[in-house]
């Protein structure tokens, strides 16, 4: 009886150990999925393999289990990266592996990528997941038959129709706008004269003053006479220092220049009637005529 009891006790221990091992093995099982586009590859192409591994929580990929980048092989690993997340009580690890194809035959062939032996660790626990090699279809760069039909050059592609009329009309429109803008700038700068400028006395005076030589004697008096004549033409009567207030009341547009005109006519009286030398320079008189000409352009 004592021997039978020992045998039963040993059997129970063995059964318990086997059951615990089986439960532990079941607890660390993994599910793996691998997807790779199968067709449309040739020599030098990159085949991207997407591997999804579902594991119990806590497991991490051992980077050392990934294949090392190879050289001088038909299929070479170029790049591998992964990310992990916990979803519905399990660890999901997604790997993206780029394989480059360096071989192609004279016809279409099916080529396997490399199998993966991925190692996942959690503390002292270790789980090895085997991923079978995916297969891809690799085409040749050359046609399957070399005959006269395959060595003939393709005819030249006819250029697309490109009507020039819309482009020419657009170019003519922009050129016209450019010419009008240049003509306007030249007119404002006084380089060209339009027929309607004959009705602009201040602008006529400014244009005449631009031709005066600053080195000539009494050039300031000539410029002052031009402005006085323009003022008389603009008002329709002889303007003097005494009737300036009447002109300002009749022409409110001159009010911004009231101080300048009062100083100017004061200088006119001193220069023309008292025989004194004016303090106004030719540049100042030109500036006054140009400012007054803005009234005619408005």
C-alpha positions in Angstrom: 0.0 0.0 0.0 2.8 2.4 0.9 4.5 1.8 -2.5 1.2 2.2 -4.4 0.6 5.5 -2.6 4.1 6.8 -3.6 3.4 5.8 -7.2 0.1 7.6 -7.2 1.6 10.7 -5.6 4.4 10.8 -8.3 1.9 10.4 -11.1 -0.1 13.3 -9.7 3.0 15.5 -9.6 3.9 14.6 -13.2 0.3 15.2 -14.3 0.2 18.6 -12.5 3.6 19.7 -14.0 2.4 18.7 -17.5 -0.9 20.5 -17.0 0.9 23.7 -15.8 3.3 23.5 -18.8 0.4 23.1 -21.2 -1.5 26.0 -19.6 1.6 28.2 -19.8 2.2 27.2 -23.4 -1.4 28.0 -24.2 -1.1 31.4 -22.5 1.7 32.5 -24.7 0.3 31.4 -28.1 0.5 34.0 -30.9 -1.4 34.7 -34.1 0.4 36.0 -37.1 -0.8 37.5 -40.4 1.5 38.4 -43.3 0.4 40.4 -46.4 2.5 41.3 -49.4 1.4 42.6 -52.8 2.2 39.7 -55.1 2.5 41.0 -58.6 4.1 44.0 -60.6 7.8 43.5 -59.6 11.0 43.5 -61.6 14.7 43.7 -60.8 15.3 46.5 -58.3 11.7 46.7 -57.1 10.8 47.0 -53.4 8.4 44.4 -52.0 6.8 45.7 -48.8 5.7 42.9 -46.3 3.2 43.8 -43.6 3.3 41.4 -40.7 0.8 41.6 -37.8 1.4 39.5 -34.6 -1.1 39.3 -31.8 0.4 38.3 -28.4 -0.6 38.3 -24.8 0.0 41.6 -23.0 3.6 42.5 -22.0 5.5 40.9 -24.9 7.9 43.0 -26.9 9.8 42.2 -30.1 13.4 41.3 -29.8 15.0 43.4 -32.5 17.9 41.0 -32.7 15.6 38.4 -34.2 15.0 40.4 -37.3 17.2 39.4 -40.3 20.2 41.7 -40.9 20.4 43.8 -44.1 21.9 41.5 -46.7 24.2 42.2 -49.6 24.8 40.3 -52.8 21.7 38.2 -52.5 18.7 37.7 -54.7 16.3 39.1 -52.0 17.9 41.7 -49.7 16.3 43.3 -46.6 16.5 47.1 -46.9 14.4 48.4 -44.0 12.3 47.2 -41.1 10.3 49.1 -38.5 7.4 48.2 -36.3 5.0 49.6 -33.8 3.0 48.0 -31.0 -0.3 48.8 -29.2 -2.6 47.1 -26.8 -6.1 46.3 -28.2 -8.8 44.3 -26.5 -6.6 42.8 -23.9 -3.7 41.7 -26.2 -0.5 43.1 -27.6 -0.6 43.9 -31.4 2.7 44.4 -33.1 2.8 45.5 -36.7 5.9 45.2 -38.7 6.7 46.7 -42.1 9.6 45.1 -43.9 11.0 46.2 -47.2 12.7 43.6 -49.4 14.6 44.6 -52.6 14.6 42.2 -55.5 18.0 41.8 -57.3 17.3 39.0 -59.7 15.1 38.5 -62.8 15.0 35.8 -65.3 14.1 35.8 -69.0 10.4 35.1 -68.1 7.9 35.7 -65.4 8.7 33.7 -62.2 7.4 33.3 -58.7 10.1 34.1 -56.1 9.8 33.6 -52.3 10.9 36.2 -49.8 12.8 35.2 -46.8 11.1 33.4 -43.8 11.1 35.2 -40.5 11.9 33.7 -37.0 10.7 36.5 -34.7 11.4 36.3 -31.0 9.2 38.1 -28.4 10.2 38.4 -24.8 8.4 39.2 -21.5 10.8 39.1 -18.6 12.2 35.5 -18.6 9.5 34.3 -21.0 10.4 33.9 -24.7 8.1 33.1 -27.6 9.3 32.3 -31.1 6.9 33.0 -34.0 7.7 31.6 -37.4 6.5 33.6 -40.4 6.6 31.6 -43.7 8.1 33.4 -46.6 5.6 35.3 -48.8 5.9 34.9 -52.6 6.0 37.6 -55.3 5.8 37.5 -59.0 8.9 39.0 -60.7 8.8 39.9 -64.4 11.7 40.2 -66.8 12.8 43.5 -68.2 13.0 41.9 -71.7 10.2 40.6 -73.7 9.7 36.8 -73.7 10.5 36.7 -77.4 13.0 38.8 -79.4 11.6 39.1 -82.9 11.1 41.8 -85.5 7.9 42.9 -84.0 9.6 43.6 -80.6 12.7 45.4 -81.9 10.7 47.9 -84.1 10.8 51.5 -82.7 7.5 53.0 -81.8 6.3 55.9 -84.0 6.8 59.4 -82.7 3.9 60.7 -80.6 2.3 63.6 -82.3 2.4 66.8 -80.2 -0.8 67.9 -78.6 -2.8 70.6 -80.4 -2.0 73.9 -78.9 -4.0 76.8 -80.3 -2.1 80.1 -80.3 -4.9 82.5 -80.7 -5.9 82.7 -77.0 -2.3 83.1 -75.9 -1.7 85.8 -78.6 -4.9 87.7 -77.5 -3.8 87.5 -73.9 -0.3 88.7 -74.8 -1.7 91.6 -76.8 -4.0 92.6 -73.9 -1.1 92.6 -71.3 1.1 94.5 -73.8 -1.7 97.1 -74.3 -2.0 97.6 -70.5 1.7 97.9 -70.2 1.9 100.6 -72.9 -1.0 102.5 -71.4 0.7 102.4 -68.0 4.0 103.6 -69.4 2.2 106.3 -71.3 0.4 107.5 -68.1 3.6 107.5 -66.1 5.3 109.4 -68.9 2.5 112.0 -69.0 2.5 112.4 -65.2 6.3 112.9 -65.3 5.9 115.5 -68.0 7.8 113.6 -70.7 4.8 113.7 -73.1 2.1 116.3 -73.6 -1.5 115.6 -74.5 -3.8 118.0 -76.3 -6.0 118.6 -73.2 -3.0 120.0 -71.4 -3.6 123.3 -73.1 -6.5 123.8 -70.7 -4.2 123.2 -67.7 -2.3 126.4 -67.0 -0.5 125.1 -63.9 0.8 122.0 -65.8 1.9 124.2 -68.7 3.8 126.5 -66.2 5.4 123.4 -64.6 6.5 122.1 -68.0 8.0 125.4 -69.0 9.8 125.7 -65.7 11.5 122.4 -66.2 13.3 123.8 -69.3 14.7 126.8 -67.4 18.4 126.9 -66.7 19.1 127.4 -63.0 22.4 129.1 -63.8 20.9 131.9 -65.8 20.4 135.3 -64.0 16.9 136.2 -62.8 15.7 132.7 -63.5 13.5 132.9 -60.4 11.7 135.9 -61.8 10.9 134.0 -65.0 9.5 131.1 -63.0 7.5 133.5 -60.8 6.0 135.1 -63.9 4.9 131.6 -65.2 3.1 130.9 -62.0 1.4 134.3 -61.9 0.2 133.9 -65.5 -1.1 130.4 -64.7 -3.0 131.7 -61.6 -4.6 134.4 -63.7 -5.7 131.9 -66.4 -7.0 129.5 -63.7 -9.0 132.3 -61.9 -10.1 134.2 -65.0 -8.8 137.5 -63.7 -5.6 139.1 -62.5 -4.8 137.6 -59.1 -3.0 139.8 -56.5 -2.2 139.6 -52.9 -5.2 141.7 -52.1 -7.8 139.5 -53.8 -6.4 136.1 -52.7 -9.2 135.7 -50.1 -11.8 136.1 -52.8 -10.1 133.4 -54.8 -9.9 131.0 -51.9 -13.6 131.5 -51.1 -14.5 130.9 -54.8 -12.2 127.9 -55.2 -12.1 125.8 -52.0 -9.7 123.3 -53.7 -7.0 126.0 -53.2 -7.4 126.1 -49.5 -4.7 123.5 -48.8 -2.3 125.8 -50.6 -3.4 129.0 -48.9 -0.2 129.4 -46.9 2.1 128.7 -49.9 0.2 131.1 -52.2 0.2 133.9 -49.6 3.9 133.6 -49.2 4.4 133.4 -53.0 2.4 136.6 -53.7 4.2 138.3 -50.9 7.5 137.5 -52.6 5.9 138.7 -55.9 5.2 142.1 -54.5 8.7 142.4 -53.0 10.5 141.2 -56.3 8.3 142.9 -58.9 7.4 146.2 -57.2 10.0 146.8 -54.5 12.9 145.5 -56.6 14.2 143.2 -53.9 15.8 139.8 -54.5 13.4 136.9 -53.9 14.3 134.2 -51.4 12.4 131.5 -53.4 14.6 129.0 -55.3 13.9 127.6 -58.7 13.3 124.1 -57.2 10.8 125.6 -54.7 8.9 127.3 -57.5 8.9 124.1 -59.6 7.5 122.3 -56.6 4.7 124.8 -56.1 3.7 124.6 -59.8 3.7 120.8 -59.6 1.5 120.8 -56.5 -1.0 123.2 -58.1 -1.0 121.0 -61.3 -2.5 118.2 -59.1 -5.7 120.2 -59.0 -6.0 119.9 -62.8 -5.3 116.1 -62.7 -8.0 115.4 -60.1 
